[in-house]
Amino acid sequence: MPRDPRYDILFEPVKIGPVTARNRFYQVPHCNGMGHQFPAGVAAMRGVKAEGGWAVVCTEECEIHHTSDVTPHAEARLWDEGDVRVQARMVEAVHAHGSLAGVELVHNGLSSPNRYSRAVPLAPSDQICEAYDPVQARGMDKSDIRDLRRRHRAAALRARQAGFDIVYCYAGHGLTLPMHFLSRRHNRRVDEYGGSLENRLRLFRELIEDTKDAVGDRCAVAVRFAVDELIGPDGITAAAEGREVVEMLAELPDLWDVNVSDWSHDSATSRFTEEGFQEPYTAFVKSLTSKPVVGVGRFTSPDSMVSQIRRGRLDMIGAARPSIADPFLPKKIEEGRLEDIRECIGCNICVSGDFLHAPMRCTQNPTMGEEYRRDWHPERIAPKTSDDSVLVVGAGPAGLEAARALGRRGYAVTLAEAETELGGRVTRESRLPGLAAWARVRDYRLQQIQQMPNVEVYPASRLDAGQVRDFGFPHIVLATGATWRGDGVGRKHHLAIPGSDADHVFTPDDIMAGRALAGPVVVFDDDHYYMGSVVAEALVARGAAVTLVTPAADVAHWTHNTLEQHSIQKRLLERGVTIVAQHDLASVGTDSVTLACVFTGRETQRDAASVVMVTTRAPNDILYRHLRADPQNLETAGIASVTRIGDCQAPGIIAAAVFAGHAFARDFGTDIDTDETPFLREGAGHSRF
């Protein structure tokens, strides 16, 4: 299908200093949990982005020197010549598809406790590190500043040696040394690097000038700058110093990459922000410079992208998360295949890889992070190896992805769902406050399946073991999901909580089904991800008085890994939810609950006409157990395999369910040695790098 002419503007080349991007799609720097620890994985992942049409593909933060060590976070490094060879691999992968490679040079100053290098951290002034380590940073003297400039210049030269086309000077997210110098909170100097904005900007200006002098003949020099820290007058704001910085440096860099700070604001989830949410802060930049401007906003709609260009807000469409969800987003727009775009749902599971120090994952794109080690490609999958047909039972995220991927391979697939609505937990959860975008997990897969004549879908088709055997399918895949437990068994309780069998005890499944609850309500959250908080928010919207109790130190504690925790707790408090942290639910009474301090065991009482348990889920695996209970009947029915996947096997996050469905489809019909590691390892003795 030809490209819609409305989108032609997105495919115009853009000159960036001495280099030219082939279109306006720009994969901005983003972390990935792999970095210097898994460089082959990073190279393959970035290469797929370039193949998918991103004209510029950048690294994550790239440490310039051992004094900028952020261990255990796995970022890129250009400390020395050895790192040049590593980074050259990524550059080669990007160049192979005609894209430009960018490197985000960084020194994180007082945000770098240097746990690996054990170097003394550096800062504009003496102060404690921001990484919650019992470590203080040394206020830099003039020789330290000269050393920093020299080291940044040396890293830029190494970047050019590695083949990079764009070299960053980075002052963003409130984490970097240039931003610390800019900040009145951190910079208490009285010399020419402190005091006035012009003085506080001096170091950043010098780094840009040094970089242009070192590599500007061949490499474009980009600036990444957070124009607003979103903390009011105590920080940089777009209306004041943010604007002044852009005015002072307007024509100095070859490209402006602008955003807001800190990272939790820059990468805010769809639960709290809409597409294009950064425009109110960054829109002014283009009016102050003739240089190209790139910005982000979780853009997935080509119409929104075109609007940004035509209204003079941006020159290039920046993306991190949308490029993760669909590395081929630009190519699909170019080829007129908008319906094939896997739109980012803004859940930030990708972000959690950086915090958990593991290769990132994506709810929408199960191949993300697996490009090298499993040789998975987001748009290519091996054809079928037989004419066997497959029955998939359950059309939740695991079943939908298994059916979609098996269908892509060419297998004849029948997908049966017990409910009238498809999507399973995704459909139910997307109706909860703030989670509407999560329905994209269902919608993308249904849209793809509807194009496949070899995949048949049957809603409202609840099956028992006898029916499954009678159908005569040689292969059965069970993706029948899981159900929230109401007995309180979870991390804190390995046995049922006393009183949990009462009629006024409910689960998230009850809330999603619309069951009426009497107030006041106590929500006991021992899950620590999003569900407890969205249940509380949903109940408040219905008019209930809600108390959320959690054994953790704060609400939805695991969402620190998705940059949401602060926003979640703030919203609940604003909506009047009472939060009782570091307390256990000891027992449930007729009209009250007994809570116990997790430290002292001291018990207190809370009124509760209803209680909602958000603890763990039980696999809906009864069909699996019934089928596997009689191997002779399976053999008689001609059933060669019965496999359970996703929550039916082990309840987890939606991304895990999608991954399970995809992995099954990839492996189906192949000889897999379950005793062998199913992916390539990186490290001594293992890597092909």
Secondary structure, DSSP 4 states (H G I P E B T S, - for coil): -PPPGGGGGGGS-EEETTEEESSSEEE-----S-GGGSHHHHHHHHHHHHHTT-SEEEEEEEE-SGGG--TTS--EE-SSHHHHHHHHHHHHHHHTTT-EEEEEEE--GGG---TTT-PPPEESSSEE-SSSSS-EEEEP-HHHHHHHHHHHHHHHHHHHHHT-SEEEEEE-TTTSHHHHHH-TTT----STTSSSHHHHTHHHHHHHHHHHHHHTTTSEEEEEEEEE-SSGGGS--TTTHHHHHHHHHTTSSSEEEEEESSHHHHT--TTT--TTTTHHHHTTGGGG-SS-EEE-S----HHHHHHHHHTTS-SEEEESHHHHH-TTHHHHHHTT-GGG--------HHHHHHHHTS----SS-TTTT-TTTS---SS--PPPSS--EEEEE--SHHHHHHHHHHHHHT-EEEEE-SSSSSSTHHHHHTTSTT-GGGGHHHHHHHHHHHT-TTEEEESS----HHHHHHHT-SEEEE---EEE-SS--SSS-SSPPTTTTSTTEE-HHHHHTT----SSEEEEE-S-SSHHHHHHHHHHHTT--EEEEESSSSTTGGGGGGT-HHHHHHHHHHTT-EEEESEEEEEE-SSEEEEEETTT--EEEEE-SEEEEES-EEE--HHHHHHHT-HHHHHHTT--EEEE-GGGTS---HHHHHHHHHHHHHHTTS---TTS-SS---STTT---
